[in-house]
Structure formats: structure tokens, C-alpha cells
Amino acid sequence: SDHQLIYPPSPDHMDWSSLYPHYVVDAPQAQETLATETPVGQDLALVQPKRLTQDVEVADIGCGFGGLLVALAPTMPNTLILGLEIRVSVTQFVEDRIKALRAQSQEGLYRNASVLRANTMKFLPNFFRKAQLSKIFICFPDPHFKVRKHKQRIVSTTLNSEYAYVVRPGGVVYTITDVPDLHEWMVQHFEAHPSFERVSEEEQDADPCVHIMRTETEEGKKVERHKGQKHVALFRRLDDPVW
Ligand code: SAM
């Protein structure tokens, strides 16, 4: 349950170093300065987490077994990608999967992908700063869409405001589902939100991420096997109005 989940009080408190060890800033200078300010016996890591050379920019909400993550990672090797998943065993599976792929890769691929156990319906702004993300993927969410109450859905008026907060202007939220009613629900809610506009079909079809999302997610493959329909919709984060 959520009780075992740990959230940083703010993005500045988040220690990403174990997730992306190859991107940790080697800054003995900063550590020295800190050491003089740190009370004796206090753990340095608790005072200030190690910094990365760059921030996470792409998030896969409810990443499941990580098919999208591992397919995307080599296509954007200079971008940090994070899967967020609520189930413990599934998160562990993805962690092991990425670890194995990193070890196998001669070219240092997959170092830019990682996974974190989290409930994305809570505290997303504790992990990501305003406008930090360029892409969010929401692939085959809410399998029990019909029976879930509005507030329990991954796309809602409230959560869309959180997505708007963490995604930068020009950034894109990607959605895909095989449930027509859920597709309509997501389109309605993003289109009604003042921070988003729907991306044209032309642009959508030309986006290589859309192809990956259709074919590489575990759910996408399942729908393919059952010859089901996949409904895709992309939403661009608009500029904030000037007051
Ligand atoms: N995106 C993957 C795919 O397309 O193959 C998995 C889709 S699966 C139907 C939905 C996933 O979202 C499950 O793995 C589930 O555990 C996860 N999930 C559901 N609610 C979540 C939440 N609030 N925070 C994080 N993950 C969640």
C-alpha cells in the first residue's frame, strides 16, 4: 500500500544517483563545502542528494513490465527516461530487466532508462519540478475504467493540472488505449484543460514515439494478438498565458 511508499519532500530532495549511476556529477568540491556545514554524525546523503548531470525528461506513467522504456531508451540515448509503477514485483522486474540490458550492451545503452515505484496519482510534483518533463506516456491505463470512480482515474481534471505543471510548454502527453470510452474520456479531459491542445493526426502519425508506443508496450502487443483496436491521442502543453 501507499504507506510503504517514500516520497521526497520536494524534487531537490530526490536522490536519483542509484537510478542513473552513470549520470552522477562527480563534485568533490560540493561535498567538501557541505561537510563543513554538516553536523557531526549526520549522513551527507540525507542533507543533500548527489546531483545528476541532467534531469529526467521523459516519464512513463504506469510502465508495467517496461516494454516502452526499453524500446525508447536506445532511440533517445541522451535523454533520461523514467518508468513509474505502483506494483512492487513489477517494479523489481523492470529494474532487473534494465540492469541486464545495461550489462549486455557494449555501447553503454540503457543507462538512460530507469524505474521507480510510485503512485503517480499522488505527489508527482514531489519528484519533478515545474516544466521539467518534455514527454509523458500514459499507455493502456485504467483497465477497469468503467467501474472506477472519476477520482481514481489516471486522467482527470485534477491530475491533468499536475501533468500540466510538470510538462514544459511544447512538451507532449501521449495516450493510448484499447477502450473506446476511456479514449473519449481522455480526449475530453485534455481538450477541456486550458494548458493542452490536441496534436493533429498528421503530426501524430509522423512521431516515431507513437509507433513505439503502439508496438512495444506489453499491452499493445496483447491487443495486437487479439486483433483489437488501439486509440491514440497526443496533447501538446501550451504556453502559459501572459498576465
Ligand atoms: N503501460 C504498460 C503497457 O502499456 O504495457 C502497462 C499497462 S497496465 C494495464 C497498467 C499499469 O499501471 C499496471 O502495471 C499498474 O500496476 C500501473 N498503475 C496503475 N495505477 C497506478 C498508479 N497510480 N501509479 C503507478 N502505476 C500505476
py3Dmol code that shows the C-alpha trace and the ligand (Angstrom):
import py3Dmol

protein = """\
ATOM      1  CA  SER A   1       0.000   0.000   0.000  1.00  0.00           C
ATOM      2  CA  ASP A   2       0.935   3.669  -0.126  1.00  0.00           C
ATOM      3  CA  HIS A   3       2.197   3.519   3.434  1.00  0.00           C
ATOM      4  CA  GLN A   4       5.392   1.869   2.261  1.00  0.00           C
ATOM      5  CA  LEU A   5       5.995   4.395  -0.478  1.00  0.00           C
ATOM      6  CA  ILE A   6       8.555   7.069   0.184  1.00  0.00           C
ATOM      7  CA  TYR A   7       8.232  10.469  -1.414  1.00  0.00           C
ATOM      8  CA  PRO A   8      10.836  13.215  -1.389  1.00  0.00           C
ATOM      9  CA  PRO A   9       9.503  16.394   0.218  1.00  0.00           C
ATOM     10  CA  SER A  10      10.498  18.228  -2.984  1.00  0.00           C
ATOM     11  CA  PRO A  11      12.343  17.468  -6.256  1.00  0.00           C
ATOM     12  CA  ASP A  12      15.504  18.923  -4.713  1.00  0.00           C
ATOM     13  CA  HIS A  13      15.424  16.184  -2.088  1.00  0.00           C
ATOM     14  CA  MET A  14      15.148  13.376  -4.622  1.00  0.00           C
ATOM     15  CA  ASP A  15      18.242  11.215  -4.877  1.00  0.00           C
ATOM     16  CA  TRP A  16      18.435   9.915  -8.438  1.00  0.00           C
ATOM     17  CA  SER A  17      22.004   8.611  -8.141  1.00  0.00           C
ATOM     18  CA  SER A  18      21.145   4.920  -7.710  1.00  0.00           C
ATOM     19  CA  LEU A  19      18.736   5.050 -10.661  1.00  0.00           C
ATOM     20  CA  TYR A  20      21.146   6.685 -13.094  1.00  0.00           C
ATOM     21  CA  PRO A  21      24.614   5.948 -11.654  1.00  0.00           C
ATOM     22  CA  HIS A  22      26.366   6.857 -14.918  1.00  0.00           C
ATOM     23  CA  TYR A  23      24.996  10.404 -14.752  1.00  0.00           C
ATOM     24  CA  VAL A  24      26.094  11.321 -11.231  1.00  0.00           C
ATOM     25  CA  VAL A  25      28.034  14.564 -11.002  1.00  0.00           C
ATOM     26  CA  ASP A  26      31.474  13.940  -9.662  1.00  0.00           C
ATOM     27  CA  ALA A  27      31.719  17.006  -7.436  1.00  0.00           C
ATOM     28  CA  PRO A  28      34.133  16.632  -4.523  1.00  0.00           C
ATOM     29  CA  GLN A  29      34.093  20.423  -4.198  1.00  0.00           C
ATOM     30  CA  ALA A  30      30.433  20.478  -3.319  1.00  0.00           C
ATOM     31  CA  GLN A  31      30.849  17.609  -0.884  1.00  0.00           C
ATOM     32  CA  GLU A  32      33.664  19.399   0.940  1.00  0.00           C
ATOM     33  CA  THR A  33      31.623  22.563   1.352  1.00  0.00           C
ATOM     34  CA  LEU A  34      28.736  20.508   2.626  1.00  0.00           C
ATOM     35  CA  ALA A  35      30.912  18.574   5.048  1.00  0.00           C
ATOM     36  CA  THR A  36      31.908  21.702   6.909  1.00  0.00           C
ATOM     37  CA  GLU A  37      28.257  22.656   7.264  1.00  0.00           C
ATOM     38  CA  THR A  38      27.030  19.216   8.247  1.00  0.00           C
ATOM     39  CA  PRO A  39      26.640  18.466  11.938  1.00  0.00           C
ATOM     40  CA  VAL A  40      28.965  15.659  13.042  1.00  0.00           C
ATOM     41  CA  GLY A  41      27.459  12.222  12.616  1.00  0.00           C
ATOM     42  CA  GLN A  42      24.811  13.302  10.143  1.00  0.00           C
ATOM     43  CA  ASP A  43      24.606  11.370   6.921  1.00  0.00           C
ATOM     44  CA  LEU A  44      25.683  13.552   3.996  1.00  0.00           C
ATOM     45  CA  ALA A  45      23.247  11.811   1.689  1.00  0.00           C
ATOM     46  CA  LEU A  46      20.374  12.929   3.895  1.00  0.00           C
ATOM     47  CA  VAL A  47      21.491  16.527   3.754  1.00  0.00           C
ATOM     48  CA  GLN A  48      21.911  16.869   0.017  1.00  0.00           C
ATOM     49  CA  PRO A  49      21.442  14.123  -2.554  1.00  0.00           C
ATOM     50  CA  LYS A  50      24.079  13.564  -5.204  1.00  0.00           C
ATOM     51  CA  ARG A  51      23.326  15.586  -8.321  1.00  0.00           C
ATOM     52  CA  LEU A  52      22.954  14.273 -11.844  1.00  0.00           C
ATOM     53  CA  THR A  53      24.481  15.906 -14.898  1.00  0.00           C
ATOM     54  CA  GLN A  54      20.962  16.222 -16.325  1.00  0.00           C
ATOM     55  CA  ASP A  55      17.332  15.805 -15.275  1.00  0.00           C
ATOM     56  CA  VAL A  56      14.780  13.144 -16.104  1.00  0.00           C
ATOM     57  CA  GLU A  57      12.774  14.444 -19.068  1.00  0.00           C
ATOM     58  CA  VAL A  58      10.535  11.572 -20.084  1.00  0.00           C
ATOM     59  CA  ALA A  59       8.114   9.707 -17.791  1.00  0.00           C
ATOM     60  CA  ASP A  60       6.116   6.549 -18.461  1.00  0.00           C
ATOM     61  CA  ILE A  61       3.136   6.563 -16.096  1.00  0.00           C
ATOM     62  CA  GLY A  62       2.202   3.018 -15.025  1.00  0.00           C
ATOM     63  CA  CYS A  63       5.028   1.497 -17.042  1.00  0.00           C
ATOM     64  CA  GLY A  64       4.067  -2.125 -16.333  1.00  0.00           C
ATOM     65  CA  PHE A  65       6.798  -4.524 -17.446  1.00  0.00           C
ATOM     66  CA  GLY A  66       8.827  -1.810 -19.137  1.00  0.00           C
ATOM     67  CA  GLY A  67       8.413  -2.634 -22.833  1.00  0.00           C
ATOM     68  CA  LEU A  68       8.074   1.023 -23.786  1.00  0.00           C
ATOM     69  CA  LEU A  69      11.025   2.090 -21.636  1.00  0.00           C
ATOM     70  CA  VAL A  70      13.476  -0.372 -23.109  1.00  0.00           C
ATOM     71  CA  ALA A  71      12.311   0.336 -26.658  1.00  0.00           C
ATOM     72  CA  LEU A  72      12.514   4.111 -26.222  1.00  0.00           C
ATOM     73  CA  ALA A  73      15.861   4.220 -24.401  1.00  0.00           C
ATOM     74  CA  PRO A  74      18.138   3.470 -27.391  1.00  0.00           C
ATOM     75  CA  THR A  75      16.170   5.895 -29.603  1.00  0.00           C
ATOM     76  CA  MET A  76      16.918   8.830 -27.281  1.00  0.00           C
ATOM     77  CA  PRO A  77      20.258   7.882 -25.703  1.00  0.00           C
ATOM     78  CA  ASN A  78      20.943  11.384 -24.365  1.00  0.00           C
ATOM     79  CA  THR A  79      17.630  11.737 -22.544  1.00  0.00           C
ATOM     80  CA  LEU A  80      16.837  10.324 -19.105  1.00  0.00           C
ATOM     81  CA  ILE A  81      13.669   8.223 -19.147  1.00  0.00           C
ATOM     82  CA  LEU A  82      11.804   7.056 -16.052  1.00  0.00           C
ATOM     83  CA  GLY A  83       9.108   4.432 -15.643  1.00  0.00           C
ATOM     84  CA  LEU A  84       6.750   4.842 -12.698  1.00  0.00           C
ATOM     85  CA  GLU A  85       4.958   1.742 -11.468  1.00  0.00           C
ATOM     86  CA  ILE A  86       2.924   1.039  -8.354  1.00  0.00           C
ATOM     87  CA  ARG A  87       3.308  -2.748  -8.109  1.00  0.00           C
ATOM     88  CA  VAL A  88       6.367  -3.879  -6.145  1.00  0.00           C
ATOM     89  CA  SER A  89       7.113  -7.092  -8.042  1.00  0.00           C
ATOM     90  CA  VAL A  90       6.582  -5.444 -11.419  1.00  0.00           C
ATOM     91  CA  THR A  91       8.902  -2.566 -10.500  1.00  0.00           C
ATOM     92  CA  GLN A  92      11.529  -5.104  -9.424  1.00  0.00           C
ATOM     93  CA  PHE A  93      11.121  -6.969 -12.715  1.00  0.00           C
ATOM     94  CA  VAL A  94      11.720  -3.788 -14.707  1.00  0.00           C
ATOM     95  CA  GLU A  95      14.712  -2.888 -12.560  1.00  0.00           C
ATOM     96  CA  ASP A  96      16.268  -6.317 -13.228  1.00  0.00           C
ATOM     97  CA  ARG A  97      15.392  -6.090 -16.918  1.00  0.00           C
ATOM     98  CA  ILE A  98      17.182  -2.751 -17.296  1.00  0.00           C
ATOM     99  CA  LYS A  99      20.152  -3.911 -15.244  1.00  0.00           C
ATOM    100  CA  ALA A 100      20.575  -6.956 -17.507  1.00  0.00           C
ATOM    101  CA  LEU A 101      20.280  -4.864 -20.682  1.00  0.00           C
ATOM    102  CA  ARG A 102      22.855  -2.374 -19.403  1.00  0.00           C
ATOM    103  CA  ALA A 103      25.269  -5.196 -18.617  1.00  0.00           C
ATOM    104  CA  GLN A 104      24.821  -6.723 -22.081  1.00  0.00           C
ATOM    105  CA  SER A 105      25.228  -3.521 -24.055  1.00  0.00           C
ATOM    106  CA  GLN A 106      28.706  -2.877 -25.435  1.00  0.00           C
ATOM    107  CA  GLU A 107      27.754   0.693 -26.362  1.00  0.00           C
ATOM    108  CA  GLY A 108      26.522   1.749 -22.931  1.00  0.00           C
ATOM    109  CA  LEU A 109      22.879   1.728 -23.940  1.00  0.00           C
ATOM    110  CA  TYR A 110      20.021   1.667 -21.384  1.00  0.00           C
ATOM    111  CA  ARG A 111      21.955   3.737 -18.827  1.00  0.00           C
ATOM    112  CA  ASN A 112      19.419   6.467 -19.525  1.00  0.00           C
ATOM    113  CA  ALA A 113      16.414   4.338 -18.516  1.00  0.00           C
ATOM    114  CA  SER A 114      15.265   3.562 -15.005  1.00  0.00           C
ATOM    115  CA  VAL A 115      12.204   2.705 -12.945  1.00  0.00           C
ATOM    116  CA  LEU A 116      10.760   3.938  -9.690  1.00  0.00           C
ATOM    117  CA  ARG A 117       7.993   2.560  -7.534  1.00  0.00           C
ATOM    118  CA  ALA A 118       5.428   5.278  -7.025  1.00  0.00           C
ATOM    119  CA  ASN A 119       1.754   6.026  -7.045  1.00  0.00           C
ATOM    120  CA  THR A 120       1.615   8.552  -9.875  1.00  0.00           C
ATOM    121  CA  MET A 121      -1.765   9.742  -8.711  1.00  0.00           C
ATOM    122  CA  LYS A 122      -0.046  11.269  -5.715  1.00  0.00           C
ATOM    123  CA  PHE A 123       2.903  13.598  -5.300  1.00  0.00           C
ATOM    124  CA  LEU A 124       4.059  13.774  -8.932  1.00  0.00           C
ATOM    125  CA  PRO A 125       5.281  17.358  -8.249  1.00  0.00           C
ATOM    126  CA  ASN A 126       7.409  15.973  -5.395  1.00  0.00           C
ATOM    127  CA  PHE A 127       9.550  14.193  -7.973  1.00  0.00           C
ATOM    128  CA  PHE A 128       9.525  16.638 -10.875  1.00  0.00           C
ATOM    129  CA  ARG A 129       9.956  20.383 -10.951  1.00  0.00           C
ATOM    130  CA  LYS A 130       7.666  22.666 -12.899  1.00  0.00           C
ATOM    131  CA  ALA A 131       8.228  22.226 -16.657  1.00  0.00           C
ATOM    132  CA  GLN A 132      10.877  19.537 -16.149  1.00  0.00           C
ATOM    133  CA  LEU A 133       9.391  16.940 -18.493  1.00  0.00           C
ATOM    134  CA  SER A 134       9.243  17.026 -22.278  1.00  0.00           C
ATOM    135  CA  LYS A 135       7.121  13.865 -22.659  1.00  0.00           C
ATOM    136  CA  ILE A 136       4.720  11.846 -20.543  1.00  0.00           C
ATOM    137  CA  PHE A 137       3.403   8.482 -21.731  1.00  0.00           C
ATOM    138  CA  ILE A 138       0.110   7.109 -20.429  1.00  0.00           C
ATOM    139  CA  CYS A 139      -0.228   3.713 -22.097  1.00  0.00           C
ATOM    140  CA  PHE A 140      -3.208   1.450 -21.544  1.00  0.00           C
ATOM    141  CA  PRO A 141      -4.116   2.899 -18.148  1.00  0.00           C
ATOM    142  CA  ASP A 142      -7.167   2.046 -16.065  1.00  0.00           C
ATOM    143  CA  PRO A 143      -8.027  -1.463 -17.250  1.00  0.00           C
ATOM    144  CA  HIS A 144     -11.129  -1.278 -15.034  1.00  0.00           C
ATOM    145  CA  PHE A 145     -12.119   2.130 -16.393  1.00  0.00           C
ATOM    146  CA  LYS A 146     -15.876   1.617 -16.233  1.00  0.00           C
ATOM    147  CA  VAL A 147     -16.071   0.569 -12.605  1.00  0.00           C
ATOM    148  CA  ARG A 148     -13.593   3.139 -11.360  1.00  0.00           C
ATOM    149  CA  LYS A 149     -14.847   6.336  -9.894  1.00  0.00           C
ATOM    150  CA  HIS A 150     -13.735   9.530 -11.612  1.00  0.00           C
ATOM    151  CA  LYS A 151     -11.259  10.415  -8.922  1.00  0.00           C
ATOM    152  CA  GLN A 152      -9.494   7.061  -9.263  1.00  0.00           C
ATOM    153  CA  ARG A 153      -8.704   7.549 -12.936  1.00  0.00           C
ATOM    154  CA  ILE A 154      -5.214   8.320 -14.234  1.00  0.00           C
ATOM    155  CA  VAL A 155      -6.622  11.091 -16.420  1.00  0.00           C
ATOM    156  CA  SER A 156      -8.884  13.551 -14.635  1.00  0.00           C
ATOM    157  CA  THR A 157      -9.305  17.289 -14.318  1.00  0.00           C
ATOM    158  CA  THR A 158      -7.156  17.352 -11.176  1.00  0.00           C
ATOM    159  CA  LEU A 159      -4.411  15.093 -12.479  1.00  0.00           C
ATOM    160  CA  ASN A 160      -4.275  16.928 -15.803  1.00  0.00           C
ATOM    161  CA  SER A 161      -3.302  20.025 -13.862  1.00  0.00           C
ATOM    162  CA  GLU A 162      -0.436  18.059 -12.310  1.00  0.00           C
ATOM    163  CA  TYR A 163       0.649  16.871 -15.760  1.00  0.00           C
ATOM    164  CA  ALA A 164       0.432  20.489 -16.954  1.00  0.00           C
ATOM    165  CA  TYR A 165       2.656  21.546 -14.062  1.00  0.00           C
ATOM    166  CA  VAL A 166       5.463  19.036 -14.720  1.00  0.00           C
ATOM    167  CA  VAL A 167       5.386  19.171 -18.552  1.00  0.00           C
ATOM    168  CA  ARG A 168       7.085  22.119 -20.249  1.00  0.00           C
ATOM    169  CA  PRO A 169       5.343  24.257 -22.856  1.00  0.00           C
ATOM    170  CA  GLY A 170       5.769  22.474 -26.187  1.00  0.00           C
ATOM    171  CA  GLY A 171       6.012  19.109 -24.407  1.00  0.00           C
ATOM    172  CA  VAL A 172       3.621  16.286 -25.240  1.00  0.00           C
ATOM    173  CA  VAL A 173       1.414  13.874 -23.301  1.00  0.00           C
ATOM    174  CA  TYR A 174       0.964  10.594 -25.207  1.00  0.00           C
ATOM    175  CA  THR A 175      -2.075   8.403 -24.578  1.00  0.00           C
ATOM    176  CA  ILE A 176      -3.111   5.028 -25.971  1.00  0.00           C
ATOM    177  CA  THR A 177      -5.895   2.626 -25.015  1.00  0.00           C
ATOM    178  CA  ASP A 178      -7.996  -0.159 -26.471  1.00  0.00           C
ATOM    179  CA  VAL A 179     -11.076   1.006 -24.540  1.00  0.00           C
ATOM    180  CA  PRO A 180     -13.072   3.441 -26.734  1.00  0.00           C
ATOM    181  CA  ASP A 181     -14.859   5.039 -23.767  1.00  0.00           C
ATOM    182  CA  LEU A 182     -11.579   5.661 -21.986  1.00  0.00           C
ATOM    183  CA  HIS A 183     -10.121   7.183 -25.161  1.00  0.00           C
ATOM    184  CA  GLU A 184     -13.058   9.570 -25.337  1.00  0.00           C
ATOM    185  CA  TRP A 185     -12.748  10.376 -21.648  1.00  0.00           C
ATOM    186  CA  MET A 186      -9.049  11.218 -22.022  1.00  0.00           C
ATOM    187  CA  VAL A 187      -9.616  13.336 -25.142  1.00  0.00           C
ATOM    188  CA  GLN A 188     -12.465  15.225 -23.463  1.00  0.00           C
ATOM    189  CA  HIS A 189     -10.481  15.963 -20.331  1.00  0.00           C
ATOM    190  CA  PHE A 190      -7.282  17.059 -22.050  1.00  0.00           C
ATOM    191  CA  GLU A 191      -9.128  19.161 -24.618  1.00  0.00           C
ATOM    192  CA  ALA A 192     -11.109  20.849 -21.848  1.00  0.00           C
ATOM    193  CA  HIS A 193      -7.913  21.730 -19.996  1.00  0.00           C
ATOM    194  CA  PRO A 194      -6.600  25.221 -20.811  1.00  0.00           C
ATOM    195  CA  SER A 195      -2.961  24.044 -20.788  1.00  0.00           C
ATOM    196  CA  PHE A 196      -3.352  21.409 -23.528  1.00  0.00           C
ATOM    197  CA  GLU A 197      -4.320  21.166 -27.170  1.00  0.00           C
ATOM    198  CA  ARG A 198      -4.695  18.004 -29.197  1.00  0.00           C
ATOM    199  CA  VAL A 199      -1.874  17.252 -31.653  1.00  0.00           C
ATOM    200  CA  SER A 200      -3.047  16.823 -35.256  1.00  0.00           C
ATOM    201  CA  GLU A 201      -3.374  13.324 -36.656  1.00  0.00           C
ATOM    202  CA  GLU A 202      -0.763  14.106 -39.276  1.00  0.00           C
ATOM    203  CA  GLU A 203       1.811  15.110 -36.698  1.00  0.00           C
ATOM    204  CA  GLN A 204       0.815  12.201 -34.501  1.00  0.00           C
ATOM    205  CA  ASP A 205       1.377   9.641 -37.230  1.00  0.00           C
ATOM    206  CA  ALA A 206       4.772  11.133 -38.079  1.00  0.00           C
ATOM    207  CA  ASP A 207       6.009  10.868 -34.471  1.00  0.00           C
ATOM    208  CA  PRO A 208       8.303   7.823 -34.079  1.00  0.00           C
ATOM    209  CA  CYS A 209       7.326   7.553 -30.383  1.00  0.00           C
ATOM    210  CA  VAL A 210       3.761   6.773 -31.455  1.00  0.00           C
ATOM    211  CA  HIS A 211       4.898   3.769 -33.445  1.00  0.00           C
ATOM    212  CA  ILE A 212       6.930   2.522 -30.463  1.00  0.00           C
ATOM    213  CA  MET A 213       4.013   3.061 -28.103  1.00  0.00           C
ATOM    214  CA  ARG A 214       1.702   1.082 -30.402  1.00  0.00           C
ATOM    215  CA  THR A 215       4.034  -1.850 -30.915  1.00  0.00           C
ATOM    216  CA  GLU A 216       6.389  -2.160 -27.931  1.00  0.00           C
ATOM    217  CA  THR A 217       4.171  -1.837 -24.861  1.00  0.00           C
ATOM    218  CA  GLU A 218       3.167  -5.201 -23.394  1.00  0.00           C
ATOM    219  CA  GLU A 219      -0.481  -4.193 -23.565  1.00  0.00           C
ATOM    220  CA  GLY A 220      -0.092  -3.006 -27.153  1.00  0.00           C
ATOM    221  CA  LYS A 221       1.227  -6.451 -28.063  1.00  0.00           C
ATOM    222  CA  LYS A 222      -1.649  -8.141 -26.284  1.00  0.00           C
ATOM    223  CA  VAL A 223      -4.208  -6.019 -28.161  1.00  0.00           C
ATOM    224  CA  GLU A 224      -2.398  -6.881 -31.399  1.00  0.00           C
ATOM    225  CA  ARG A 225      -2.698 -10.609 -30.678  1.00  0.00           C
ATOM    226  CA  HIS A 226      -6.413 -10.214 -30.044  1.00  0.00           C
ATOM    227  CA  LYS A 227      -6.751  -8.045 -33.158  1.00  0.00           C
ATOM    228  CA  GLY A 228      -8.192  -5.229 -31.072  1.00  0.00           C
ATOM    229  CA  GLN A 229      -8.270  -1.504 -31.799  1.00  0.00           C
ATOM    230  CA  LYS A 230      -5.713   0.927 -30.445  1.00  0.00           C
ATOM    231  CA  HIS A 231      -6.825   4.506 -29.908  1.00  0.00           C
ATOM    232  CA  VAL A 232      -4.058   7.083 -29.789  1.00  0.00           C
ATOM    233  CA  ALA A 233      -4.246  10.744 -28.786  1.00  0.00           C
ATOM    234  CA  LEU A 234      -1.452  13.247 -28.144  1.00  0.00           C
ATOM    235  CA  PHE A 235      -1.758  16.552 -26.327  1.00  0.00           C
ATOM    236  CA  ARG A 236       0.660  19.457 -26.504  1.00  0.00           C
ATOM    237  CA  ARG A 237       1.382  21.562 -23.426  1.00  0.00           C
ATOM    238  CA  LEU A 238       0.602  25.136 -24.373  1.00  0.00           C
ATOM    239  CA  ASP A 239       2.448  28.229 -23.200  1.00  0.00           C
ATOM    240  CA  ASP A 240       1.130  29.736 -20.018  1.00  0.00           C
ATOM    241  CA  PRO A 241      -0.936  32.861 -20.681  1.00  0.00           C
ATOM    242  CA  VAL A 242       0.837  36.167 -20.106  1.00  0.00           C
ATOM    243  CA  TRP A 243      -0.986  38.197 -17.464  1.00  0.00           C
TER     244      TRP A 243
END
"""
ligand_1 = """\
27
SAM
N 1.863 0.862 -19.690
C 2.030 -0.574 -19.692
C 1.701 -1.142 -21.042
O 1.136 -0.398 -21.852
O 2.006 -2.323 -21.310
C 1.207 -1.249 -18.582
C -0.283 -1.079 -18.679
S -1.133 -1.843 -17.335
C -2.725 -2.160 -17.964
C -1.358 -0.501 -16.203
C -0.195 -0.383 -15.234
O -0.311 0.808 -14.471
C -0.097 -1.535 -14.267
O 1.209 -2.058 -14.304
C -0.425 -0.905 -12.930
O 0.220 -1.532 -11.846
C 0.049 0.515 -13.131
N -0.619 1.511 -12.281
C -1.935 1.614 -12.038
N -2.201 2.656 -11.234
C -1.002 3.256 -10.980
C -0.599 4.379 -10.201
N -1.494 5.095 -9.540
N 0.713 4.700 -10.155
C 1.625 3.958 -10.822
N 1.300 2.876 -11.575
C 0.015 2.523 -11.647
"""
view = py3Dmol.view(width=600, height=400)
view.addModel(protein, "pdb")
view.setStyle({"model": 0}, {"cartoon": {"style": "trace"}})
view.addModel(ligand_1, "xyz")
view.setStyle({"model": 1}, {"stick": {}})
view.zoomTo()
view.show()
